[in-house]
Amino acid sequence: MKYEILVDNKSMEVKSIGAISYGLYDIVVKIGSDELIEPAKEFITFTLNYQIDSGKKINPGQSMTYGYWLVKFEKCNMHLEVWEYDLNATKFIKGADLALRYWEEQLYICEELDADFEPPTADKTVMLSKNILEEDGIIQGVRYFGEAQSSGWLLYRDEEDLDEEKERNLITLRLHELTAKKSDLVCFFGLPSGYRFIIEDDGYDAWCDENIVE
């Protein structure tokens, strides 16, 4: 029996049935709006197919990253219920709205540019000009080839921010710390190394910069 995915509009839950035929737990996702029904279905499909293909079963209490965001699975009756980090990544809360939205927003930009989808995890670091947090205006971003705990992303206002005498104004944050304050930036972070973006008053542009080398 192949598993199925059902939607309970009354409880706003999306859940699988039939995963037991693969020796797996069924999965239930609580969502906050109808627009997340399809993303929740895709999440469940991704999670079950990963287990079927890899032979690695997800058990109660285990966590995984779904692209950018961390989710956790807790047992609820015979299902695994999905929880996720809250906006500040300090505690787990029931549901997966953030994980689903981040995945969809980042994937949309990558597909629009025909770019590979390579989201860093939200615990990776980003270097940015301090004034990005202090005032509105143009924001530019470039993703280099990150190492260890770095996402590779560098954000700044203009080229002068990168002058040697202004480097003291560059700060390092975890990505989740930045996106909690500037949620409009998260959609770009799934772009792979070698990409740039610029956000201006009249919109944004993003492109691959072939001059960026590993």
C-alpha positions, 0 to 999 in steps of 0.5 A, a space after each residue: 500500500 502506498 501512503 496517502 496524504 490527507 487534509 483536515 480543513 477543520 483542524 488545519 492539519 495535513 497528515 499521511 496515512 499508510 506509512 506503516 506499510 513501510 515500517 514508518 510513522 505517519 506524519 502530521 503537520 499543523 498549519 496556520 493558513 490554507 496557502 500552506 496546504 501544498 507546501 505541507 504535502 510536499 514536506 510530508 512527501 519529502 520526509 517519507 520518501 527520504 526515509 524510504 529511499 535511505 532506509 533511515 527511520 525517523 523516530 520520536 524526538 529526532 530533528 532534521 533541517 528542512 532546507 534553512 529551518 530546523 524541525 523536530 518530530 514528537 510522537 502523538 498517538 501513532 503519528 509523528 507530529 512536526 514541531 519547529 524552531 520559533 522565529 528566534 530559534 530559542 525553542 520548539 513550537 508546534 507546527 511548521 509554518 516558518 520552515 514551509 514558508 522559508 522553503 517556498 520563498 527560497 525555492 521560488 527565487 532559485 527557480 526564477 533564476 534557474 539556479 541550484 537550490 542550496 539553502 544554508 542552515 539558519 545556524 550558519 553565520 552571515 557578515 554584514 554592515 551594521 547599518 543594515 540593521 539600523 536604517 532602511 535603504 539599498 541592500 546588496 548581498 553576495 555569497 562566497 564559498 563558505 567554510 565551517 560555520 559560515 554561510 558564505 553570505 556578505 551583506 552591505 549597503 554600497 561598495 564603500 562599506 567594504 573599504 578597509 577603513 570601514 571593515 570595523 563596521 562589519 558584524 557577524 550574526 547567525 542567519 536566524 538572528 538576521 532574518 528575525 529582524 529582516 525577514 525580507 532577506 530570507 528569500 535570497 539565502 537559498 541561492 548558491 555560492 557565486 550569486 549576488 542580489 540587490 534590493 532597492 525601493 523599486 524591487 530587486 535583482 539577482 544574478 550569477 557573478 562569474 568573477 566569484 571563485 572558490 
